[in-house]
Amino acid sequence: QDYKNNKVLMVAYMNREALEKTVDTGKTHFYSRSRGELWFKGETSGFTQSVKGIYVDCDMDCLLIKVAQKGGACHKGYKSCFYRKVSKETIEIIGKKVFNPKKVYRKSNIKNQISK
């Protein structure tokens, strides 16, 4: 969540190691269950999240992390992953792109193709 305006930026999974690394570094780290590995937000794009506060819910099974977001949080180019609004008839794009993902992720895509 953006610490200044309280807008939700993204939802991601953390295991204990990701939380410890986030607390230790002050930058968000998450765990990819599909890849089975830890990842650092902004590692590829440079769009990091500086932690301003970590809050836990009443059941102690969910975290809210308030961050200062550098650039966009969404890998599709938007500030927030919640850039679409659902209505009865349509899904409307309500966010504005803040970066071009093809340019930002181009280097990592080339690296991945070479390593295959």
DSSP file (Angstrom, degrees, kcal/mol; ACC not computed):
  #  RESIDUE AA STRUCTURE BP1 BP2  ACC     N-H-->O    O-->H-N    N-H-->O    O-->H-N    TCO  KAPPA ALPHA  PHI   PSI    X-CA   Y-CA   Z-CA
    1    1 A Q              0   0    0      0, 0.0    66,-2.8     0, 0.0     2,-0.3   0.000 360.0 360.0 360.0 138.3    0.0    0.0    0.0
    2    2 A D  B  >  -a   67   0A   0      5,-2.9     4,-2.0    64,-0.2    66,-0.2  -0.528 360.0-147.3 -67.6 124.7    1.3    3.5   -0.8
    3    3 A Y  T  4 S+     0   0    0     64,-2.5    -1,-0.2    -2,-0.3    65,-0.1   0.725  92.0  47.5 -70.4 -20.5    2.2    5.1    2.5
    4    4 A K  T  4 S+     0   0    0     63,-0.3    -1,-0.2     1,-0.1    64,-0.1   0.915 129.4  14.9 -86.3 -46.3    1.2    8.6    1.3
    5    5 A N  T  4 S-     0   0    0      2,-0.1    -2,-0.2     0, 0.0    -1,-0.1   0.420  92.3-126.2-112.8   1.1   -2.2    8.1   -0.3
    6    6 A N     <  +     0   0    0     -4,-2.0     2,-0.2     1,-0.2    -3,-0.1   0.626  53.7 154.0  64.4  16.3   -3.2    4.6    1.0
    7    7 A K        -     0   0    0     -5,-0.1    -5,-2.9     1,-0.1     2,-0.4  -0.555  50.6-113.5 -74.8 139.3   -3.8    3.2   -2.5
    8    8 A V        -     0   0    0     -2,-0.2    74,-0.4    -7,-0.2     3,-0.1  -0.590  34.3-179.5 -72.7 128.1   -3.4   -0.5   -2.9
    9    9 A L        -     0   0    0     -2,-0.4    72,-3.4     1,-0.4     2,-0.3   0.843  55.8 -31.4 -96.6 -42.8   -0.4   -1.2   -5.1
   10   10 A M        -     0   0    0     70,-0.2     2,-0.4    71,-0.1    -1,-0.4  -0.977  45.2-125.9-166.4 168.8   -0.2   -5.0   -5.2
   11   11 A V        +     0   0    0     -2,-0.3     2,-0.3    -3,-0.1    -3,-0.0  -1.000  37.3 160.8-128.0 131.0   -0.9   -8.3   -3.4
   12   12 A A        -     0   0    0     -2,-0.4     2,-0.3    20,-0.0    20,-0.1  -0.964  36.2-106.1-148.4 163.0    2.0  -10.8   -3.1
   13   13 A Y        -     0   0    0     -2,-0.3    18,-2.7    18,-0.3     2,-0.4  -0.718  28.1-170.1 -96.1 138.9    2.9  -13.8   -1.0
   14   14 A M        -     0   0    0     -2,-0.3     2,-0.2    16,-0.2    16,-0.1  -0.986   5.1-163.7-124.6 137.9    5.6  -13.8    1.7
   15   15 A N     >  -     0   0    0     -2,-0.4     4,-2.2     1,-0.0     5,-0.2  -0.530  47.4 -88.1-101.0-177.9    7.1  -16.7    3.5
   16   16 A R  H  > S+     0   0    0      1,-0.2     4,-2.7     2,-0.2     5,-0.2   0.906 128.2  51.6 -59.0 -43.3    9.1  -16.3    6.7
   17   17 A E  H  > S+     0   0    0      1,-0.2     4,-2.4     2,-0.2    -1,-0.2   0.899 109.2  50.0 -62.6 -41.2   12.4  -15.7    4.9
   18   18 A A  H  > S+     0   0    0      2,-0.2     4,-2.2     1,-0.2    11,-0.3   0.904 112.0  48.2 -63.8 -41.2   10.9  -13.0    2.6
   19   19 A L  H  X S+     0   0    0     -4,-2.2     4,-2.7     2,-0.2     5,-0.2   0.930 111.6  49.3 -64.7 -45.2    9.5  -11.2    5.7
   20   20 A E  H  X S+     0   0    0     -4,-2.7     4,-2.7     1,-0.2    -2,-0.2   0.914 112.5  47.7 -60.3 -42.9   12.9  -11.4    7.5
   21   21 A K  H  X S+     0   0    0     -4,-2.4     4,-2.4     2,-0.2     6,-0.4   0.885 111.5  51.2 -66.4 -38.3   14.7  -10.1    4.5
   22   22 A T  H  X S+     0   0    0     -4,-2.2     4,-2.3     2,-0.2     5,-0.3   0.929 113.1  44.8 -62.8 -46.5   12.1   -7.3    4.1
   23   23 A V  H  < S+     0   0    0     -4,-2.7    -2,-0.2     1,-0.2    -1,-0.2   0.918 116.1  47.2 -63.9 -44.3   12.6   -6.3    7.8
   24   24 A D  H  < S+     0   0    0     -4,-2.7    -2,-0.2    -5,-0.2    -1,-0.2   0.872 123.7  30.3 -66.2 -39.2   16.4   -6.5    7.6
   25   25 A T  H  < S-     0   0    0     -4,-2.4    -2,-0.2     2,-0.3    -1,-0.2   0.699  93.1-130.1 -97.4 -21.8   16.8   -4.5    4.3
   26   26 A G  S  < S+     0   0    0     -4,-2.3    25,-2.9     1,-0.3     2,-0.3   0.589  78.7 102.2  77.4   9.1   13.8   -2.1    4.4
   27   27 A K  B    S-B   50   0A   0     -6,-0.4    -1,-0.3    -5,-0.3    -2,-0.3  -0.950  81.3-100.9-123.0 144.9   13.0   -3.2    0.9
   28   28 A T        +     0   0    0     21,-1.4    13,-1.9    -2,-0.3     2,-0.3  -0.441  37.9 179.5 -74.5 136.8   10.2   -5.6    0.0
   29   29 A H  E     -D   40   0B   0    -11,-0.3     2,-0.3    11,-0.2    11,-0.2  -0.965   5.3-173.3-128.6 146.1   11.0   -9.2   -0.8
   30   30 A F  E     -D   39   0B   0      9,-3.2     9,-3.1    -2,-0.3     2,-0.5  -0.826  22.4-118.9-134.6 171.8    8.4  -11.9   -1.7
   31   31 A Y  E     -D   38   0B   0    -18,-2.7     2,-0.8    -2,-0.3   -18,-0.3  -0.972  16.6-146.1-119.3 125.5    8.3  -15.6   -2.3
   32   32 A S  E  >> -D   37   0B   0      5,-3.2     4,-1.7    -2,-0.5     5,-1.2  -0.801   9.0-169.7 -89.0 112.8    7.1  -17.0   -5.6
   33   33 A R  T  45S+     0   0    0     -2,-0.8    -1,-0.2     2,-0.2     5,-0.0   0.834  87.1  52.6 -71.0 -31.5    5.3  -20.3   -5.0
   34   34 A S  T  45S+     0   0    0      1,-0.2    -1,-0.2    -3,-0.1    -2,-0.1   0.884 120.7  31.3 -72.2 -37.5    5.3  -21.1   -8.7
   35   35 A R  T  45S-     0   0    0      2,-0.2    -2,-0.2     0, 0.0    -1,-0.2   0.625 101.4-132.4 -93.0 -14.8    9.0  -20.7   -9.1
   36   36 A G  T  <5 +     0   0    0     -4,-1.7     2,-0.3     1,-0.2    -3,-0.2   0.875  66.9 105.6  66.7  38.6    9.9  -21.8   -5.6
   37   37 A E  E   <S-D   32   0B   0     -5,-1.2    -5,-3.2     2,-0.0    -1,-0.2  -0.987  72.1-105.8-149.6 157.5   12.2  -18.8   -4.9
   38   38 A L  E     -D   31   0B   0     -2,-0.3     2,-0.3    -7,-0.2    -7,-0.2  -0.520  36.3-166.8 -74.7 145.0   12.6  -15.5   -3.1
   39   39 A W  E     -D   30   0B   0     -9,-3.1    -9,-3.2    -2,-0.2     2,-0.5  -0.998  17.1-135.9-139.7 147.9   12.4  -12.4   -5.2
   40   40 A F  E >   -D   29   0B   0     -2,-0.3     3,-2.3   -11,-0.2     2,-0.3  -0.873  30.0-117.7-101.4 122.2   13.2   -8.7   -4.6
   41   41 A K  T 3  S+     0   0    0    -13,-1.9     8,-0.5    -2,-0.5   -13,-0.1  -0.441 102.7  18.2 -63.8 118.8   10.6   -6.2   -5.8
   42   42 A G  T 3> S+     0   0    0     -2,-0.3     4,-2.1     6,-0.2    -1,-0.3   0.416  82.9 127.7  99.9   0.9   12.4   -4.1   -8.4
   43   43 A E  T <4 S+     0   0    0     -3,-2.3    -2,-0.1     1,-0.2     5,-0.1   0.890  87.8  22.4 -56.7 -42.0   15.2   -6.5   -9.0
   44   44 A T  T  4 S+     0   0    0     -4,-0.3    -1,-0.2     3,-0.1    63,-0.1   0.881 134.4  35.5 -90.8 -46.0   14.6   -6.4  -12.8
   45   45 A S  T  4 S-     0   0    0      2,-0.1    -2,-0.2    60,-0.0     3,-0.1   0.760  93.5-128.9 -83.5 -26.7   12.8   -3.1  -13.2
   46   46 A G     <  +     0   0    0     -4,-2.1     2,-1.5     1,-0.2    -3,-0.1   0.383  69.6 128.5  87.4  -3.6   14.5   -1.0  -10.6
   47   47 A F        +     0   0    0     25,-0.1    -1,-0.2    22,-0.0    -4,-0.1  -0.629  40.7 177.4 -89.4  82.4   11.1    0.0   -9.3
   48   48 A T        -     0   0    0     -2,-1.5    22,-2.8    -6,-0.2     2,-0.5  -0.272  27.9-130.9 -85.9 167.8   11.7   -0.8   -5.6
   49   49 A Q  E     - C   0  69A   0     -8,-0.5   -21,-1.4    20,-0.2     2,-0.6  -0.979  12.5-153.9-122.2 118.2    9.5   -0.4   -2.6
   50   50 A S  E     -BC  27  68A   0     18,-2.3    18,-2.4    -2,-0.5     2,-0.2  -0.823  25.9-122.6 -91.6 123.3   11.0    1.2    0.5
   51   51 A V  E     + C   0  67A   0    -25,-2.9    16,-0.2    -2,-0.6     3,-0.1  -0.462  35.5 170.0 -72.4 128.9    9.2    0.0    3.6
   52   52 A K  E     -     0   0A   0     14,-3.4     2,-0.3     1,-0.4    15,-0.2   0.601  70.0 -11.1-107.9 -22.2    7.6    2.7    5.8
   53   53 A G  E     - C   0  66A   0     13,-1.5    13,-2.6     2,-0.0     2,-0.5  -0.889  52.0-146.8-175.5 145.5    5.6    0.3    8.1
   54   54 A I  E     - C   0  65A   0     -2,-0.3     2,-0.3    11,-0.2    11,-0.2  -0.988  21.3-175.5-123.0 125.8    4.6   -3.3    8.5
   55   55 A Y  E     - C   0  64A   0      9,-2.8     9,-2.7    -2,-0.5     2,-0.4  -0.908  10.6-151.9-122.1 146.6    1.2   -4.1   10.1
   56   56 A V  E     - C   0  63A   0     -2,-0.3     7,-0.2     7,-0.2    -2,-0.0  -0.924  19.4-120.3-119.9 145.0   -0.3   -7.4   11.0
   57   57 A D    >   -     0   0    0      5,-2.2     3,-1.5    -2,-0.4     5,-0.1  -0.156  36.4 -92.9 -78.1 176.3   -4.1   -8.3   11.2
   58   58 A C  T 3  S+     0   0    0      1,-0.3    -1,-0.1     2,-0.1    -2,-0.0   0.763 126.8  47.3 -63.7 -28.1   -6.0   -9.5   14.2
   59   59 A D  T 3  S-     0   0    0      3,-0.1    -1,-0.3     0, 0.0    -2,-0.0   0.484 105.7-129.0 -89.4  -3.6   -5.5  -13.2   13.3
   60   60 A M  S <  S+     0   0    0     -3,-1.5    -2,-0.1     2,-0.2     3,-0.1   0.857  82.6 104.4  56.2  39.4   -1.8  -12.6   12.6
   61   61 A D  S    S+     0   0    0      1,-0.2     2,-0.3     0, 0.0    -1,-0.1   0.237  70.1  52.6-128.8  11.9   -2.1  -14.3    9.2
   62   62 A C        -     0   0    0     -5,-0.1    -5,-2.2     2,-0.0     2,-0.3  -0.988  64.0-153.4-149.9 137.9   -2.0  -11.3    6.9
   63   63 A L  E     - C   0  56A   0     -2,-0.3     2,-0.5    -7,-0.2    -7,-0.2  -0.850   5.0-158.7-111.9 148.0    0.4   -8.3    6.5
   64   64 A L  E     - C   0  55A   0     -9,-2.7    -9,-2.8    -2,-0.3     2,-0.6  -0.994  14.8-165.9-119.1 120.7   -0.1   -4.8    5.3
   65   65 A I  E     - C   0  54A   0     -2,-0.5     2,-0.5   -11,-0.2   -11,-0.2  -0.931   7.1-153.6-112.9 118.0    3.1   -3.2    4.2
   66   66 A K  E     + C   0  53A   0    -13,-2.6   -14,-3.4    -2,-0.6   -13,-1.5  -0.771  27.3 175.4 -89.4 130.9    3.1    0.5    3.6
   67   67 A V  E     -aC   2  51A   0    -66,-2.8   -64,-2.5    -2,-0.5     2,-0.7  -0.892  42.0-123.5-135.2 159.2    5.8    1.5    1.1
   68   68 A A  E     - C   0  50A   0    -18,-2.4   -18,-2.3    -2,-0.3     2,-0.5  -0.948  41.3-147.8 -97.0 112.2    7.3    4.4   -0.8
   69   69 A Q  E     - C   0  49A   0     -2,-0.7     2,-0.6   -20,-0.2   -20,-0.2  -0.721   6.9-152.2 -89.7 124.4    7.0    3.0   -4.4
   70   70 A K        -     0   0    0    -22,-2.8     2,-0.1    -2,-0.5    -2,-0.0  -0.863  68.7 -30.8 -91.4 121.3    9.6    4.0   -6.9
   71   71 A G  S    S-     0   0    0     -2,-0.6     2,-0.3   -24,-0.1    28,-0.1  -0.380 115.4 -16.3  69.3-148.7    8.0    3.9  -10.4
   72   72 A G        -     0   0    0      1,-0.1     7,-0.3     2,-0.1     8,-0.1  -0.651  42.6-156.3 -94.5 148.2    5.2    1.4  -11.0
   73   73 A A  S    S+     0   0    0      6,-1.6     2,-0.4     5,-0.3     6,-0.2   0.723  75.1  80.9 -87.3 -25.1    4.4   -1.6   -8.8
   74   74 A C  S >  S-     0   0    0      4,-2.2     3,-1.9     1,-0.1    -2,-0.1  -0.672  72.3-143.4 -91.3 133.5    2.7   -3.5  -11.7
   75   75 A H  T 3  S+     0   0    0     -2,-0.4    -1,-0.1     1,-0.3    30,-0.1   0.570  99.6  68.3 -69.9  -6.8    4.7   -5.4  -14.2
   76   76 A K  T 3  S-     0   0    0      2,-0.1    -1,-0.3    24,-0.0    23,-0.1   0.453 125.6 -95.2 -89.3  -2.1    2.1   -4.3  -16.9
   77   77 A G  S <  S+     0   0    0     -3,-1.9    21,-3.6     1,-0.3    22,-1.4   0.463  85.2 120.5 107.9   2.7    3.4   -0.7  -16.5
   78   78 A Y  B     -E   97   0C   0     19,-0.3    -4,-2.2    20,-0.2    -1,-0.3  -0.626  69.4-123.6-101.1 158.3    0.9    0.8  -14.0
   79   79 A K  S    S+     0   0    0     17,-0.7    -6,-1.6    -7,-0.3     2,-0.3   0.900 101.2  28.6 -61.6 -41.1    1.5    2.3  -10.6
   80   80 A S  S    S-     0   0    0     -7,-0.2     3,-0.2    -8,-0.1   -70,-0.2  -0.905  72.3-133.9-121.6 148.3   -0.9   -0.2   -9.1
   81   81 A C  S    S+     0   0    0    -72,-3.4     2,-1.0    -2,-0.3     3,-0.2   0.652 102.1  73.3 -69.7 -14.8   -1.8   -3.7  -10.1
   82   82 A F        +     0   0    0    -74,-0.4    -1,-0.2   -73,-0.3   -74,-0.1  -0.516  55.8 130.0 -99.3  63.9   -5.4   -2.7   -9.6
   83   83 A Y        +     0   0    0     -2,-1.0    11,-2.9    -3,-0.2    12,-1.7   0.345  53.7  74.9 -99.5   3.8   -5.7   -0.5  -12.7
   84   84 A R  E     -F   93   0D   0      9,-0.3     2,-0.5    -3,-0.2     9,-0.2  -0.944  63.9-153.1-121.0 141.7   -9.0   -2.0  -13.9
   85   85 A K  E     -F   92   0D   0      7,-3.2     7,-3.0    -2,-0.4     2,-0.4  -0.949  11.5-142.8-115.7 129.8  -12.5   -1.4  -12.6
   86   86 A V  E     +F   91   0D   0     -2,-0.5     2,-0.2     5,-0.2     5,-0.2  -0.763  25.4 167.9 -93.1 131.0  -15.2   -4.0  -13.0
   87   87 A S        -     0   0    0      3,-2.9     0, 0.0    -2,-0.4     0, 0.0  -0.726  52.7 -87.1-126.6-177.5  -18.8   -3.0  -13.6
   88   88 A K  S    S+     0   0    0     -2,-0.2     3,-0.1     1,-0.2    -2,-0.0   0.864 124.3  23.6 -59.3 -38.2  -21.9   -4.9  -14.7
   89   89 A E  S    S+     0   0    0      1,-0.1     2,-0.3    -3,-0.0    -1,-0.2   0.761 124.6  12.0-101.1 -31.0  -21.1   -4.5  -18.4
   90   90 A T        -     0   0    0     -5,-0.0    -3,-2.9     2,-0.0     2,-0.5  -0.832  56.8-120.2-143.3 171.7  -17.4   -4.0  -18.7
   91   91 A I  E     -F   86   0D   0     -2,-0.3     2,-0.4    -5,-0.2    -5,-0.2  -0.987  39.5-160.8-117.8 116.6  -14.0   -4.0  -17.3
   92   92 A E  E     -F   85   0D   0     -7,-3.0    -7,-3.2    -2,-0.5     2,-0.6  -0.812  18.0-128.9-105.6 135.0  -12.6   -0.4  -17.6
   93   93 A I  E     +F   84   0D   0     -2,-0.4    -9,-0.3    -9,-0.2   -10,-0.0  -0.724  34.0 166.7 -79.3 119.5   -9.0    0.6  -17.5
   94   94 A I        +     0   0    0    -11,-2.9   -10,-0.2    -2,-0.6     2,-0.2   0.547  48.5  80.5-111.2 -12.5   -8.8    3.4  -14.9
   95   95 A G  S    S-     0   0    0    -12,-1.7     2,-0.4   -15,-0.1   -12,-0.1  -0.523  70.3-131.8 -93.1 162.9   -5.1    3.6  -14.4
   96   96 A K        -     0   0    0     -2,-0.2   -17,-0.7   -19,-0.0     2,-0.1  -0.927  27.8-109.9-112.6 139.3   -2.5    5.4  -16.5
   97   97 A K  B     -E   78   0C   0     -2,-0.4   -19,-0.3   -19,-0.2     3,-0.1  -0.412  26.2-173.4 -66.3 140.3    0.7    3.6  -17.5
   98   98 A V        +     0   0    0    -21,-3.6     2,-0.3     1,-0.3   -20,-0.2   0.482  69.9  14.1-111.6  -9.1    3.8    5.0  -15.8
   99   99 A F  S    S-     0   0    0    -22,-1.4    -1,-0.3   -23,-0.1     3,-0.1  -0.984  75.6-109.4-158.0 161.7    6.4    3.0  -17.8
  100  100 A N    >>  -     0   0    0     -2,-0.3     4,-2.1     1,-0.2     3,-0.7  -0.847  22.9-159.2 -95.2 110.1    6.7    0.8  -20.9
  101  101 A P  H 3> S+     0   0    0      0, 0.0     4,-2.8     0, 0.0     5,-0.2   0.807  88.8  61.8 -62.1 -29.4    7.1   -2.8  -19.8
  102  102 A K  H 34 S+     0   0    0      1,-0.2     4,-0.3     2,-0.2   -25,-0.0   0.881 110.8  39.7 -63.9 -36.5    8.6   -3.8  -23.1
  103  103 A K  H <4 S+     0   0    0     -3,-0.7     4,-0.4     2,-0.2     3,-0.4   0.897 118.1  47.2 -77.0 -41.7   11.5   -1.4  -22.6
  104  104 A V  H  < S+     0   0    0     -4,-2.1     3,-0.3     1,-0.2     4,-0.3   0.905 121.2  34.6 -68.7 -42.8   11.9   -2.1  -18.8
  105  105 A Y  S  X S+     0   0    0     -4,-2.8     4,-2.1    -5,-0.2    -1,-0.2   0.358  89.8  98.9 -96.7   6.3   11.9   -5.9  -19.1
  106  106 A R  H  > S+     0   0    0     -3,-0.4     4,-2.3    -4,-0.3     5,-0.2   0.919  82.1  50.1 -58.6 -47.5   13.7   -6.1  -22.4
  107  107 A K  H  > S+     0   0    0     -4,-0.4     4,-2.5    -3,-0.3    -1,-0.2   0.912 111.7  46.9 -60.5 -44.5   17.1   -6.9  -20.9
  108  108 A S  H  > S+     0   0    0     -4,-0.3     4,-2.3     1,-0.2    -1,-0.2   0.859 110.7  53.0 -69.3 -32.7   15.8   -9.6  -18.7
  109  109 A N  H  X S+     0   0    0     -4,-2.1     4,-2.0     2,-0.2    -1,-0.2   0.907 110.5  47.1 -66.2 -41.0   13.9  -11.2  -21.6
  110  110 A I  H  X S+     0   0    0     -4,-2.3     4,-2.2     2,-0.2    -2,-0.2   0.921 112.0  50.8 -64.5 -44.2   17.0  -11.3  -23.7
  111  111 A K  H  X S+     0   0    0     -4,-2.5     4,-2.0     1,-0.2    -2,-0.2   0.908 110.6  49.1 -59.0 -43.6   19.0  -12.8  -20.8
  112  112 A N  H  X S+     0   0    0     -4,-2.3     4,-0.6     1,-0.2    -1,-0.2   0.878 110.8  49.8 -65.4 -38.6   16.3  -15.5  -20.3
  113  113 A Q  H >< S+     0   0    0     -4,-2.0     3,-0.6     1,-0.2    -1,-0.2   0.881 111.0  49.5 -68.3 -37.9   16.3  -16.3  -24.0
  114  114 A I  H 3< S+     0   0    0     -4,-2.2    -2,-0.2     1,-0.2    -1,-0.2   0.882 108.5  52.7 -67.9 -38.8   20.1  -16.6  -24.1
  115  115 A S  H 3<        0   0    0     -4,-2.0    -1,-0.2     1,-0.2    -2,-0.2   0.594 360.0 360.0 -76.7  -9.0   20.2  -18.9  -21.0
  116  116 A K    <<        0   0    0     -4,-0.6    -1,-0.2    -3,-0.6    -2,-0.1   0.471 360.0 360.0 -82.0 360.0   17.7  -21.4  -22.5
